[in-house]
C-alpha cells in the first residue's frame, strides 16, 4: 500500500495492489489534482475500475465534485457499484447505477403494450397524465415513505436492480427514485448515451443538478466511444417509418404530406431495387422531392409544416385517449437533420438495403456522420476533467485527435500485470480471410486449424470470426460437424438476453468436457464479457475484421485524410479493425492468474504494420506458426502441459 499516495490509500479497498496497478492509480490521481484529462491504456486483469475510483474519489470528495462513470453494459455498471461498495467499507461514499426508463419500469401495462422505446415513452406519459400509473401516483400518496427511502438510497452505493427490488416491495416507480437520488450521490454509473447524446444529456443534467464543469468523467472501454459518437450523430429513416407516415397523412387529410411521403417511398424502393447494397444520395434529393411533389420551394418551411402537423396529430390522439404517436412528426425530425447537415462535409447521405429482423428485404435513408468529435468535443471541453481508459487505445495521440480531447491531456500506457509464461500468442501462416482468398478451400483449411485448436485445448475455446459473413461460411464449411465439442453460435440479430443465456450455457461447459463459442469480432460476446479460468482456455481470432469498402467507409477514410493528412486510412480503416481483434483476443485473460492461448488465424497479423497495432503483451511475444501439419498441436500441447 506504500506505493500509493496517502489520500488514495484511504480509498483503495484491498490489502494488496496488483502489479502495475499503483502506476495506473497514481497517473490518474496526479492528472485530477492538476485538473487535466488523461488517456490511459491498461490491460485486462489490472483492476481498472477500482483503480480509477480510488484515484478520483479523494479529489471528488474534497472539492464536492461528482463522478460520472460511463460503460457500455449493465454488467459493467453493476461492477462499478460493487467496487464502490468495497470502498464504502473504508470511506463513506455513495453511488447509484442508472438504467433506461423502460428497463427500470415495473408497470406491467406499460411494458406489455410497448414494442419499442418510443412507444413505451408515449404510453408512460399517457398513463402518468391520466393518473393511471399507481407506481407513480404512490409517490404523492405515500410521500413520507418515499422520501424516507430516498434518504436511505443516498447513504450507500446501490445498483439499479436493488432500487427495483425496493420499489417492487413498496410500490414506487423505480425510475423516479433513481432520478431523485442522482443529485445526492457522489458516483453515477451509466451508459454513454446519458453523457454524449445532446438531447438526453440536457435532460439528465437537470436531474443531476450538477453542471459539466463539476464532473469528473470516467469512460470505460473507451475504444468504443468514437464509433458510438458517430452513431449518435447519425440519423436514419427506414421504409417502415415512411409508409405509416403516408397512411397517417391520408387519414388526417394532409394531401401535400401524403404526396411527398408517397414519392419518397417510391424513390427509396426504386433505388434499393436497382442499386448496390449501399449507395450515396445527393444532398438535393429531398429538396427536389419537396418541390416536385409538395409544391414547396422552401425546405425549412416544409419541415416546419410537417412538424406542426405531427404535433397536432399527437395532441388529437392524446385527447382521444390513444397513444400520441405521429409518424409525420418523426419524418419531420429526419428532414430537419438533413437540412441542418447540408454543406457539412462531416456528413454523407446514403441509401442502404438490409434484411429486417423478420427476414424481409427493406431499405433506409441515412444521414451518416463521419466525425466523432462532433459529439465528444463539446463534452470533453466542458468537464472538470476526463479519465479515458481501455485495454486497447493505442496509438494514444490518434485517439486524442479523433475525439478532440484537450491538447494537454496526459497519455499513459501501463504494462500488463500477468506473467509472460501465462500467455501463448500465436499467428498462423497459410490462412487468411482476405476478400480475394475467401474460397471453399480456404474455409476448409480454417475449419481444420480451428479443430486442431479445440482438440488440444483442455476445456473451452472461443472462436471469433472477422464478420458474421465469415462466421456463416465457417459453419457452411462444416465446422460444427467437424468439432468434437458442443458448439454455441452467436447470431447476428440475437438480443442481449438471448446472448447472455447462450454465454452462460457455454461457461457451464467448463465444468464438463468443454465447448466452443463461435462469435463475431465486435459482436456481443467478443467485448465486455469475461471468461476467466477454464471458461476460455484458448481463443481463435479468425481473420482481420476490416470493414467492407462501402461508400461510407471510403468517405470516412477521405474525411480523416483531410483532417489528419497521411493518416486517413489508418484512422478510418485499420485502427477500428485492430481494436476489435485485440478486444476479442483478450477474452481469456481477465485476471493475473489466468492462463490462455491466443491464436491469430490470419498471416496478416504477422506483418510489421498490423502487428504494431496489437497490445504490447501480445505483440512482444508473438510466435509465428509455420503452415505444417501438427504445428499448432505441438505448441498448445506444450503450453497447457507447462501451465497445468
GUVO-42504 format. One record per residue (C-alpha): residue in three letters; y, x, z. Coordinates in steps of 0.25 Angstrom, whole numbers, plus 5000, padded with zeros to 4 digits. Each point is the difference from the previous one (the first is absolute). Example, Ala and Ser with C-alpha at 12.3 -4.5 7.8 and 13.67 -1.06 7.14 Angstrom:
! GUVO-42504
ALA498250495031SER501450064998
//
This chain:
! GUVO-42504
UNK500050005000UNK500950125002UNK500250014985UNK500849875000UNK501549985005UNK500049955014UNK500649874996UNK499049984989UNK498850035009UNK500549895009UNK499649904989UNK498850074994UNK498849925006UNK498850094998UNK499650125008UNK499850094988UNK500850024988UNK499250024987UNK500150124992UNK501450014993UNK500449865006UNK501050075008UNK500750064987UNK500049864994UNK500649945013UNK501150115002UNK500449994986UNK500349855001UNK500650015014UNK501050114995UNK500449924988UNK500349885008UNK500850085010UNK500950054988UNK500049864995UNK499350054987UNK498949944991UNK498750074999UNK498949994989UNK498850055007UNK498650024994UNK498850005010UNK498649984996UNK499049895005UNK499550045014UNK501350055005UNK500449885008UNK501349974993UNK500249865006UNK500050045014UNK500750134997UNK501249934993UNK500249905011UNK500050115011UNK501050084992UNK500949884998UNK500049935013UNK500850095009UNK501250004990UNK499849854998UNK500049965015UNK501150105003UNK500949954989UNK499649855001UNK499550004985UNK498849934994UNK498850044993UNK499549934987UNK498650064997UNK499649954986UNK498650004995UNK499249934989UNK498949935008UNK499849915012UNK499050105005UNK501050114999UNK501049915008UNK499049985011UNK499750155001UNK501550025002UNK500049905011UNK498850065006UNK500650145001UNK501249945006UNK499149935010UNK499550145004UNK501450065001UNK500449885009UNK499050055010UNK501050125002UNK501349944997UNK500549864999UNK500149974985UNK500049874993UNK499649964986UNK499449894991UNK499349994987UNK500649904989UNK499249924990UNK500449904990UNK500449865003UNK498849944993UNK499050105007UNK500649975014UNK500049854998UNK499149925009UNK500349864993UNK498849964993UNK500749904992UNK501050104994UNK498950104997UNK499049904994UNK501049944990UNK500650144995UNK499450074989UNK501050115000UNK501150065009UNK501149934992UNK499449865002UNK499750045015UNK501450035003UNK500549864994UNK498949935008UNK500450075013UNK501549974998UNK499749854996UNK499149995013UNK501150065009UNK501149924994UNK499249875002UNK499650045014UNK498549994996UNK499650145005UNK499649995015UNK499950155001UNK501550024996UNK500449875008UNK499450065013UNK501050115000UNK501049895003UNK499149915008UNK499450125009UNK501250094999UNK499950065014UNK498550044998UNK500450054986UNK501150095006UNK499150055011UNK498950044990UNK501150074991UNK500450085012UNK498650045002UNK499850044986UNK501250095001UNK499450085012UNK498950084992UNK499450024986UNK499449884994UNK499249994987UNK500349884991UNK498649955002UNK500250005015UNK501349924998UNK499249904992UNK499049995012UNK501149975010UNK500649894991UNK498749944997UNK499849985015UNK501449945003UNK500349934987UNK501150084994UNK500450054986UNK499550155001UNK501050044988UNK501249955008UNK499550075013UNK499950134992UNK501449984994UNK500649975014UNK499450135005UNK500550094989UNK501350035007UNK499450035013UNK499050114997UNK500150154996UNK499050014989UNK499649904989UNK498850024991UNK500249934987UNK499750014985UNK500950074989UNK500649864995UNK500849975013UNK500850134998UNK500050034985UNK500149864994UNK501549975001UNK499849855002UNK499050015011UNK500750115006UNK501349925002UNK499349895007UNK499250105008UNK501250085005UNK500749875005UNK498749975009UNK499950155004UNK501550005005UNK500050154997UNK500850064988UNK499350104991UNK500950125005UNK499349985014UNK498650004994UNK499050125000UNK499149964988UNK498650064999UNK499349984987UNK498550025001UNK499150024987UNK501450034994UNK499350044987UNK499949854997UNK501549985001UNK500550044986UNK499049904994UNK500349895010UNK501550024998UNK499849984985UNK499249885002UNK501149945009UNK501150034990UNK499249934988UNK499849864997UNK499049914992UNK500049874993UNK498549954998UNK499749904990UNK499449915011UNK501549995005UNK500649974987UNK499149894996UNK500349925013UNK501550034998UNK499949934987UNK499349885006UNK501049995011UNK501250004991UNK499349894992UNK499749925012UNK501550015005UNK500549984986UNK500750144999UNK499850004985UNK500750144997UNK499250065011UNK498749944994UNK500350054986UNK500350145006UNK498750015008UNK499249954989UNK500650104990UNK499750115011UNK498649965002UNK499750004985UNK500750134998UNK499250075011UNK498749944995UNK500350044986UNK500350155004UNK498850005010UNK499149964988UNK500550094990UNK500350135008UNK499450115008UNK499749985015UNK501450055004UNK501250004991UNK501550025001UNK500949884999UNK501550014996UNK501149975010UNK500549904990UNK498749925000UNK500449905011UNK501549984996UNK499649974985UNK499049895005UNK501149945009UNK501050004988UNK498949944990UNK499349905009UNK501049965011UNK501350024991UNK500750085011UNK500650144996UNK500450035015UNK498750065006UNK500650005014UNK500549864999UNK498649964996UNK499450075012UNK500949925009UNK499749874993UNK498550035003UNK500250045014UNK500849875003UNK499049914994UNK498950075007UNK500749985013UNK500349854997UNK498549984998UNK499650075013UNK501049915007UNK499449884993UNK498650035004UNK500450045014UNK500749865002UNK498749934995UNK499150085010UNK499450084989UNK499850154999UNK501450064996UNK499550094989UNK500750024986UNK499550084989UNK501349994993UNK500650075012UNK499050114999UNK500350014985UNK501550025003UNK499750115010UNK499350084990UNK501149984989UNK501050045011UNK499250135002UNK499950024985UNK501549994998UNK500350095012UNK499250114995UNK500550004985UNK500650134996UNK499350075012UNK499050114995UNK499349995013UNK499349884995UNK499249964988UNK499549864995UNK498549984997UNK499049904996UNK498650015006UNK498749944997UNK499149995011UNK498749935006UNK500349905011UNK499349995013UNK499249884994UNK499650094988UNK500949944990UNK500950074990UNK501549995003UNK501350074999UNK501350035007UNK501450064998UNK500450115009UNK501350075004UNK499450135003UNK500850105009UNK499850154998UNK500850065011UNK499549995014UNK501450055006UNK500649864996UNK499249955012UNK499950125009UNK501350064999UNK500849895007UNK499150015012UNK499950155001UNK501550015000UNK500249905011UNK499050035011UNK500250095012UNK498950094994UNK498749994992UNK498650065003UNK499249994987UNK498650045002UNK498650004993UNK498950094997UNK500450014985UNK501550034998UNK500150134993UNK500850044993UNK500949965011UNK501350034992UNK499549914988UNK499849895010UNK501450025006UNK500649994987UNK499349884995UNK500349925012UNK501450065003UNK499850045014UNK501250085005UNK500150144995UNK500050065014UNK498649935002UNK499050105007UNK498850034992UNK498750045007UNK498550014997UNK499150015012UNK498650074998UNK498849925002UNK499449995014UNK498550014996UNK499150124999UNK499850064986UNK498549995001UNK500049855002UNK500549984986UNK499250024986UNK501049984989UNK499350014986UNK500549984986UNK498949974989UNK500050064986UNK499649934988UNK500449865004UNK501449924998UNK500649864998UNK501050054990UNK500249894990UNK499550074988UNK498750045007UNK499649865006UNK498749994993UNK498749945004UNK499450145001UNK501250045010UNK499849885009UNK498550035000UNK500350145004UNK500949955011UNK499049905005UNK499050115001UNK501050095008UNK500349895010UNK498649975003UNK499850155002UNK501149995011UNK499449875007UNK498650065000UNK500550125007UNK500949935010UNK499549975014UNK500549865001UNK501249934993UNK500750044987UNK501449954994UNK500250004985UNK501449984996UNK500249984985UNK501350044992UNK500249854997UNK499249875000UNK499750024985UNK499350135004UNK499349935012UNK499549894991UNK499550104989UNK499250075011UNK499349875004UNK499849974985UNK499350144999UNK499049965011UNK500650065013UNK499549895009UNK498650014994UNK499950155001UNK500550015014UNK498950015012UNK501049935010UNK500749875001UNK501349994991UNK501349935005UNK500949974989UNK501549985001UNK500549904990UNK501449994993UNK500449875006UNK499450015013UNK500949955011UNK500250085013UNK499049915008UNK498950024990UNK500350155000UNK500050015015UNK498649935000UNK499450094990UNK500550135006UNK499549955014UNK498649984994UNK500150134993UNK500350075013UNK498949945008UNK499050074990UNK500450135006UNK499149965012UNK498849984990UNK499650074987UNK501550014994UNK500649934989UNK501050024988UNK501449945000UNK500649994985UNK501549984999UNK501250044992UNK501050115004UNK501249935004UNK499249885004UNK499949935013UNK498850095005UNK500650134996UNK501250005009UNK500349965014UNK498549985004UNK499450115009UNK498550034998UNK499750105011UNK498750075004UNK498849944992UNK500849894994UNK500350094988UNK499450145000UNK500350024985UNK501149954991UNK499950014985UNK501449994992UNK499649964986UNK501150044991UNK501550025001UNK500749865001UNK501150024990UNK500749874996UNK499749944986UNK501150054991UNK500749874999UNK501549974996UNK500349995014UNK499450145004UNK500650064988UNK501449945005UNK499750055014UNK499850154995UNK501249994991UNK500949955011UNK499650115010UNK500250104989UNK501449954998UNK500250005016UNK499250135002UNK500050094988UNK498750074998UNK499249915010UNK499949874993UNK498550004997UNK499750075014UNK500849895008UNK499649884992UNK498650034996UNK499350125007UNK500449985014UNK499749855002UNK498650034994UNK499750135009UNK500549925013UNK499049894997UNK498950104998UNK500450085012UNK500049885009UNK498649964996UNK499550145002UNK500549995015UNK499249885004UNK498850075007UNK500950105008UNK500749925010UNK499950085013UNK499950155003UNK498549985003UNK499649934987UNK499250084989UNK500049964986UNK499850044985UNK501049974990UNK499550004985UNK501149994990UNK499249964987UNK500950044989UNK500250144995UNK501549984999UNK500250015015UNK499650154999UNK501250024991UNK501150085007UNK501149894997UNK499249885005UNK499450095012UNK501450035004UNK500349855004UNK498749995009UNK500250025015UNK499950145005UNK498849975008UNK499249964988UNK500750094990UNK499950135007UNK498549995002UNK499649934987UNK498750054994UNK499649984985UNK498649954998UNK499450044986UNK499449904991UNK498650025003UNK498849925006UNK500050005015UNK501350075002UNK500649895008UNK498749985008UNK499950155004UNK501549995005UNK499849875008UNK498750045006UNK500550135005UNK501349935006UNK499449895007UNK498950095006UNK501150095005UNK500849895007UNK498949925005
//
